[in-house]
Amino acid sequence: MANKTDQQLYEEYKNGLKKERRTVMMWQVGILLTLLTLWEIASRYYWIDPLLFSSPSRVYTLLMERFTNGSLFSHLQFTLFETLLGFLIGTIGGILIATLLWSSDRISNILDPYLVVLNAMPKVALGPIIIVAMGPGLVSIIAMGAIISIIITTLVVYSAFREVDPNYQKVLKSFGATRKQCFQEAIFPAATPAMISTLKVNVGLAWVGVIVGEFLVSKQGLGYLIIYGFQVFDFSVVMSSLVLIAVLAALMYKLVEQLEKWLIRHTP
């Protein structure tokens, strides 16, 4: 009887979680539809300037037209490739640098002030220097996407490494574990939640870096379309590009959330 009662409580708990998720989703969809409706009404009744702010119907029509004739796919693929590569390089590079800093107190003490200064420096301002150094092409745009996230990744992950309970290492060392084994068995797994949080932040940072890079040098991509829309005074192109960026960034964020759930289930 006790087991049945426990099962019933567990089912009620799961049903409560599902109900809460549905409620949150309904609110999210409702807020989005409300904002789109207000935007459309404001544009049609000239509460806002439709030339500058366009409207959801115009954006939808333009996107369908561009997708139908295939002219948007090359820009979409170009920007998405740059963003994913910049995101991966920035995240993995930051984790590797954080690991290097943790492995040597001397190296961390030497590099600490430089990391603080680099973190405080506006990364976007480095764009012209990166373009001059690497050339006005794909490499410089990917570098922008990576550099804008690698420093913050390094600082966050390194702080997570240092904040792991030192008793974990003491226990492992009492059994003869090396520093490397302590890192593999205790430090790195314990810092996994911080790394996942960094991934979520890096989604936005990678998009910022790549779009700014495309503003400066690209002749292709969503950033290029935004600049082109401004130049020809076609703000429907600008708004449609921004909508696509928002959708793709949201999808990347959801993928990171799924990765987080998978890691939680499979991390001992």
DASULLIN-V946700 format. One record per pair of residues at least 12 apart in sequence whose C-alpha atoms are under 8 Angstrom apart, sorted by the first residue. I is the first residue (numbers start at 1). J is the second residue. Records with the same first field share a line. If there is no record, write none. Layout:
I=J ; J
//
This chain:
36=56
39=55 ; 56
40=55 ; 56 ; 57
43=55
51=234 ; 235
52=235
53=235 ; 236 ; 239
54=235 ; 236 ; 239
55=236
58=236
59=236 ; 237 ; 239 ; 240
60=240
62=236 ; 237 ; 240
63=240
74=220 ; 221
75=220 ; 221 ; 222
76=221 ; 222
77=221
78=220 ; 221
79=210 ; 211 ; 221 ; 222 ; 223
82=138 ; 141 ; 142 ; 145 ; 210
83=142 ; 145 ; 206 ; 207 ; 210
84=206
85=142 ; 146
86=142 ; 143 ; 144 ; 145 ; 146 ; 206 ; 210
87=145 ; 146 ; 149 ; 202 ; 203 ; 206
88=146
89=146 ; 150
90=145 ; 146 ; 147 ; 148 ; 149 ; 150 ; 153 ; 202
91=146 ; 149 ; 150 ; 153 ; 198 ; 199 ; 202
93=150 ; 154
94=149 ; 150 ; 151 ; 152 ; 153 ; 154 ; 157
95=153 ; 154 ; 157 ; 158
96=154
97=154
98=154 ; 155 ; 157 ; 158
99=158
101=158
102=158 ; 161 ; 162
115=151 ; 155
118=151
119=151 ; 152
123=147 ; 148
124=144 ; 148 ; 209 ; 212
127=144 ; 212 ; 213 ; 216
128=216
130=143 ; 144
131=217
136=217 ; 218
137=217 ; 218
138=218
140=213
141=209 ; 210 ; 213 ; 214
142=210 ; 213
144=209 ; 210 ; 212 ; 213
145=205 ; 206 ; 207 ; 208 ; 209 ; 210 ; 213
146=206 ; 209
147=209
148=205 ; 206 ; 209
149=202 ; 205 ; 206
153=195 ; 198 ; 202
156=194 ; 195 ; 198
157=191 ; 194 ; 195 ; 198
160=191 ; 194
161=187 ; 188 ; 190 ; 191
164=187 ; 190 ; 191
168=186
169=182 ; 186
189=267
196=256 ; 260
199=256
200=253 ; 256 ; 257
203=249 ; 252 ; 253
204=249
207=245 ; 249
210=223
211=223
215=227
222=241 ; 245
223=241
225=237 ; 238 ; 241
226=238 ; 239 ; 241 ; 242
//
